[in-house]
Amino acid sequence: MDFSESPDHRVFRESVREFCKRYVEPVWIEIDESGVIDPDLVRRMAENGIYALTLSEEYSGQGGTFTEAAIAGEELAYHAPALSLAVLFIIQSSWPYVFQLYGSDEARSEVLPEVARGRAAIGIASTEAHGGSDVSDVRLLAVREGDEWVVTGEKSMVSLPGVIESLPWGGGWFTIARTGDPRAKHNTITDFLVLMKRKGVRDGSISFRPWTEIGRKGLDTSVVTFNGTRVPDAFRIGDVNGGFRIAMEGFNLARSMIGAITVGSARWMLDAGREWIKQRVVFGKPIASYQAISFRFADLAKELEAARLLCYKAAWVADKYYVERDGSVDLGDVALYGAMSKLKCAALAVEIGHEVMKWFGGAAYYKETPIVRAWLGALSYVLGAEGTENMMRLIIARRLIGREYV
Ligand SMILES: Cc1cc2nc3c(=O)[nH]c(=O)nc-3n(C[C@H](O)[C@H](O)[C@H](O)COP(=O)(O)OP(=O)(O)OC[C@H]3O[C@@H](n4cnc5c(N)ncnc54)[C@H](O)[C@@H]3O)c2cc1C
């Protein structure tokens, strides 16, 4: 067992840090304030290997591992702790990767090089208002007409429409639709890549109703209505009615990296808290000298170290399965560690943010003290994004106790 980073990983982390100090740190508050990510920054991220990092070189990608994605995600989140850029990065390192595994040759060669170059983004359109956490309760309908599918219905929380609109090529969503009798639940679900800037899509067949988000504001989220949107069969992902299992792979991979980005943001919050308690003098002494504060700091630092180990284990398990094709690890392990890591790290980031804000006292209530921006970013993953806490518990319990009991 070796807990040190390999020389390659150290160099990679350092290069991401340098990039972040130059291009990310100076703009993160502006992104959180304006809700806009500059497409030039996305292009620059891609040029520096910090965008769709896991896409293969065949599609102009980096061919990077999930461990590298965790390293880059942690650093991006440390330097832009409101998380918009880090979330964009992990979405592009998970959903396009699954599309690469299961998409048609034609669709992959059209879309993936654009994603790899930072000219496009692919999001996930899964959640529906009535179904929520029950991803199998899909009502978005896809009906085949010749070489096309006609998609009709609504997804209730879909991130990235504004980002996709702003990028030169665009992009779209890994979209989960019903393609048969709904009573068959998981077994009549098919995935499609629905592109936003494709001809016929923007002329009224997709419309957006944006939510007003409280955090990670660079990533917009909308209700998306598909009104007879035409999708070529070449943009079906995997087999007809085989979409549920494939979509779960995307969620598992995203969750395998969410731990790392929430740890990055938590690390920034705790560092900011440490510097504050050392210099804030009340009753004649720095507040770090009161054990009510320094002991809380110690507990959170200990928890953060434990969470960090878990998030890198999740990435390591994903690498074992997808990169090394190591037979000792299966898809259930990827799901298990992704769920454990997301559950642990996101909750801890929120706890750390909450505690650090108390150390700042009243000043924390004003956005001039930016801890609240980081706290709200991590909160998205506690409340629901990529699955609620109870859904993570369900995955863990099913794997470790058995599906027949849970
Ligand atoms: C910032 C943000 C971005 C998002 N982006 C996207 C996106 O890009 N694409 C997308 O498809 N979705 C997106 N979502 C939606 C997200 O996937 C959902 O919020 C999530 O799946 C939960 O669904 P819900 O919000 O309807 O909660 P519900 O399913 O209604 O859950 C409400 C509560 O009930 C609990 N609960 C439900 N069922 C059970 C059960 N069986 N046992 C125990 N507890 C249960 C849940 O844990 C939760 O606490 C986003 C959400 C957020 C907050």
The ligand as a Gaussian input file, in Angstrom:
#p B3LYP/6-31G(d) Opt

LIG

0 1
 C      -28.510000      21.802000      -8.761000
 C      -29.208000      20.631000      -9.363000
 C      -28.926000      20.261000     -10.651000
 C      -29.602000      19.192000     -11.241000
 N      -29.312000      18.867000     -12.535000
 C      -29.969000      17.845000     -13.106000
 C      -29.689000      17.501000     -14.463000
 O      -28.838000      18.096000     -15.128000
 N      -30.386000      16.488000     -15.021000
 C      -31.317000      15.777000     -14.329000
 O      -31.905000      14.861000     -14.893000
 N      -31.601000      16.078000     -13.044000
 C      -30.951000      17.093000     -12.408000
 N      -31.225000      17.413000     -11.113000
 C      -32.294000      16.705000     -10.425000
 C      -31.838000      15.631000      -9.441000
 O      -31.366000      14.509000     -10.128000
 C      -33.042000      15.339000      -8.548000
 O      -33.208000      16.454000      -7.696000
 C      -32.891000      14.063000      -7.736000
 O      -32.826000      12.931000      -8.542000
 C      -34.013000      13.896000      -6.712000
 O      -35.280000      14.046000      -7.258000
 P      -36.313000      15.066000      -6.568000
 O      -35.607000      16.350000      -6.415000
 O      -37.575000      15.022000      -7.309000
 O      -36.512000      14.496000      -5.085000
 P      -37.537000      13.359000      -4.606000
 O      -37.316000      12.106000      -5.362000
 O      -38.906000      13.931000      -4.590000
 O      -37.058000      13.126000      -3.120000
 C      -37.511000      13.931000      -2.019000
 C      -36.994000      13.329000      -0.746000
 O      -37.550000      12.017000      -0.562000
 C      -36.517000      11.069000      -0.375000
 N      -36.929000       9.779000      -0.948000
 C      -37.497000       9.544000      -2.163000
 N      -37.696000       8.214000      -2.324000
 C      -37.234000       7.622000      -1.208000
 C      -37.141000       6.272000      -0.767000
 N      -37.550000       5.249000      -1.529000
 N      -36.593000       6.016000       0.442000
 C      -36.157000       7.012000       1.224000
 N      -36.210000       8.318000       0.872000
 C      -36.744000       8.603000      -0.319000
 C      -35.313000      11.646000      -1.104000
 O      -34.097000      11.101000      -0.629000
 C      -35.465000      13.129000      -0.780000
 O      -34.942000      13.387000       0.493000
 C      -30.561000      18.462000     -10.501000
 C      -30.821000      18.822000      -9.173000
 C      -30.165000      19.885000      -8.603000
 C      -30.473000      20.271000      -7.187000

